[in-house]
Amino acid sequence: MATLNDIKLKIGAVKKTRQITKAMNMVAAAKLRGAQTRMENFEPYAAKFAEVLGNLASRIEPDIHPLLVKKEKVSRVELLHFTGDKGLCGSFNANLINRAEKWMNEEKDNGVDIGLTAVGKRGRDYFKRRGFDIIGSHINAYGSVDISFVNQISSGMIDRYLTDEVDGVYMIYSRFIGMGKQVPTLVKLIPVEPPVAEDEEASGADAEYLCEPDPEGLMIELLPKHINVQIYNAFLQNETSEHAARMAAMDNASRNCDDLVESLTLAYNKARQAAVTAELMDIVGGAAALKG
């Protein structure tokens, strides 16, 4: 049975842990506000870009550019995989890794080789230890990502696709639904599949766009930028999701610390009461012996 001093030390250790988790919760909340603001500011641009691209795709032939043409035989594909650089965010990284492993196993069963470009230290280290083919990695990039950095990533993928090094490019990131829900999402980047809105009237698919010099030239110009928009959006979504997951994990950890302190305090009081009772019994027994 634990002594009173042991229980007291455990209570002190748990209280210190609670201070750390509360501090990390506040840090994650502050970072979340900034990341969520950037994500929400980018959404109108991404939505309008997808609308214009979908409108152009409905007016031109699909074989005007190699990025639009599917290859007849797919033997090797590249996966752009997002995770966090740090842990202590619950099952956030594990969910992304599990989603990627499940998809890669399905592709390998179909005879397709996988090359991996990892964004985030957790995913890179995990797949590197297991011998996956790592094409490239980007560590500590969140918070400082700009469109030029994204263009470097996308240009390498486009070059590998055009030179037949890969036959397709996919992306897995965590889509931010809300504070309590972040969903690992698989997106096909190359060949480009222009978005098709379910509600054409709401999306502006029937709008009259005047294109100069012509729709084909504009579509060719916008294709690489469409890939950039998707990757940049994935960075913003994944960063926001990570901070939300860490905030929730630290909040749960703080509540668990409170419960643990309460149970340890109860155990301490019981042990102390038992010790007092034993001492009283010794005194009463001694007094009875002297009287007898």
N, C-alpha and C positions, 0 to 999 in steps of 0.2 A: 504493500500500500504506500502511496506517495506521502511524503512528509509534508508538514505545513510549509516549510521553506521551499520545497520543490514546487508546490502548487502556486505559491506566491511568485516565484521566478517565472513560471509559465504565464501567469496573468500579466506580469510586466512585459514579457516578450510579445504576447498577443496585442497588447495596447500599443506597443511601438510599431508593430506590423500594421495596425489599423491607421496609425498616423501616416504611414507611407502610402497605403492604398488610397486614403482620402486625398493626399497631395497629388498622387498620380491621376486620380479622378478629375481633379480641378484642372490639371495640366491638359488632359485629354479633352475636357470640355472647352478650354480656351482654343486649342488647336482645331477642334471640330467646327467652331464658329467660323474661323477663317476659311477652312477647306470647303465647308458647305456654301459659304458665300461665293467663292470662286466657281464652284460647280453650278450653282443656280444662275450666276451671271453668264455662264457659257451656254446654258441650255437653249435660250432663244436663238443664238447663232447656229447651233448644231441642228435645231429643228428646221430653221429656214433653209439651211444648206441641204438637208435631206429632201426638203420639199422641191427645191429647184432641181436637184439631181434626178429625183423621180420624174419630174415633168419632162426633163430633157431625154431621159431614157425611153419614155413612151413615144418619142417623136423621131428616133433614129434607129438604125440597124445595130444589132448587138455586137457585130464583128468589126467595128471601126477601130478598135484598139485592143492590143494583146491582153490588157488587164481585164477586159470584159469576156474574153474567150476561155471557156473551160477546156482543159487538156483532156485528150481522149483516155490516156492511161495515167493514173495517179499512183506513183511508187514511193514518193517521199514528200512529206509536208513539214512545215515549220509551225511551231506553236509559240506564240508570245504569251508568257505566263506571268501573272501578277501575284505577288504576295507582299507581306510587310517586311520591313527590315528588322523589326523587333518583335518580341513575344508579349506575354502578359495581356493578351487580347482575346481570351477565351478560345473558342474553336474557329476563329476567323481564318488563320493560316491553314489549319488542318482541313477545313472545308474546301478551300481552293486547291490544295494539293490532292485531296481525294477526288475532286471533280476532274482534275487533269489526268490522274492515274487511270481513272475509269475510262475516260475518252481515249487515252493513248493505248490502253489494252484492247479496246474495240478496234482501233485502227490497225494495230499490229496483227490482230486476228484476221484482218482482211488483206494482210501482206503489205502494209504500208509502213515505211520507216519514218521515225519522228526525229526531227531536230528541234532543240529547245532554246529559246531566248528568254532568259529569266530576268524579271524586274522584281527586286526585293531579295534580301539576303537569306531569308528563311527558305524560300523556294529553291534558290540556287544551291544552298548547302545540302538540302534534302536530296535533290535529284543528282547532284554531283557525287554524293556518297554512294548512290545506288547505280552509278555507271551509265547514266543517260548521256546522250550526245548533246553537249552544251555548245551551241553556236556562239552565244554571247551572253553577257550579264550586265545589269545596271543596278548598282548598289547606292543607297543613300540619295536617290534622285527625287524623292517626294518633297514637295515644298519649294523646289527650285526649278521645276519643269517649265520650259517655254516651248514655243512652236518650232524654234530652230533645233532644239534637242530632239523633239519628236520627229522632225524631218530627217535627221540623221538615222533614226531607227527605221523609219518607213522606206527611205531610199535604199538601204541595204536589203530589205526584204523584197522591194520591187526589182532590184538588180538580180537577186538570186532567182526570182521567178522568171524574169525575162531571159536569163541565161540557162534556164532549165535545170538549175541546181535543186529547186524544189518545184512541186506541182500544185502547191496550194499553201496558203498561210491562214492560220486561225489564231484566235485570241481568247484567253480566259481571264476574266477579272470579276471583282465583286461589285455588283450593281446595288447602289444605295436605294432601298425602298423606304426605309424609315429608321427611327432610332432603335427599334427592336428587330429589324429584319434587313439582312444584307444577303443577296442571292448570288452565288457563283454563276456566271453567265458565259456561254460559249458563243463567239461571234466569228463568222467567216470574213476575213479581210480581203484575200485575193484568191481566185478572181473576184472582182467587185460585182456584187449583186445590188443594183440600185434599189433603194427602199421603195416599197409600194404601200401607200397608205390605204387603210381599210375604208376610211371615209374620205372619198376623193373630194367632195365639196368642201369639207372642213380643212383638208390639207392644201387646197389651192391647186389641185392637179388640173382643173379645168381653166386655170387662169391663163391669160394671154401674155407670154413672155417674149419680148423682142430681143433676139440674140444677134450680136455682132462679133465676128463676121458671119458665123453660122452656128447652128446647134451642135454639129459634129465637132467643130473646132473648140467650142466652149466646153463640151463634154470631155474632150481629151485633156483640156487644161485643168478641169475640175477633178478628174479621177484621182491623181496623187493627193490632192488636197482633201478629198473625201476620206482617204485612208488616214491622213494626219488628224482629221477631226475626230475620227473614231478612236484613235490611240490616245489623243489628248483627253478626250472624254473619259476613257478608261482610267487614265491616271487620276483624274479628279474624282471619279466615282470610287475608285479603290482606296484613295487616301481618306476620303470622307467616311467610307465604310469602316476602315481600320480604326479611326479615332472613335467612332460610335461604338464599335465592338469593345475597344479598350475601356471606354468610359463605363459601359455596362458591366464589364468584367470586374473593374475595380469597385464599382458600386456593390456588386454581389459579394466581393471579398470583404468589403467593409462591414456589410451586414452579417456575414459569417463570423467575423471577428467579434462583433457585438454579442452574437449568440454564444460564442466560445467563452468570452469573458464572463457572461452570465452563468454558464454551466460550471466554469472553474471556480467562480466566486461561491456558488452553492456548495461545491465540493469542499472548498476551503472552510466554509462555515460549519459544515457537517464534521469535518475532521477536527476543527478547533473545538466544537462542542463535545466531541467524543473524548478529546484530550482533557478538557475541563472536567467532564464527568468521571473519567478515570482517576484524576487527581483527587476529586471529592470523595470517591469511593475509598482511596488510600487513606485520606484523612479520617474518614468515619471509621474505617477498619482499625486504624491505629488508635483512635480515641477509645473505641470499644475494647481493644486489647488492654490498654492502660487501666481502664475502669475495672475490667475483670480481674 
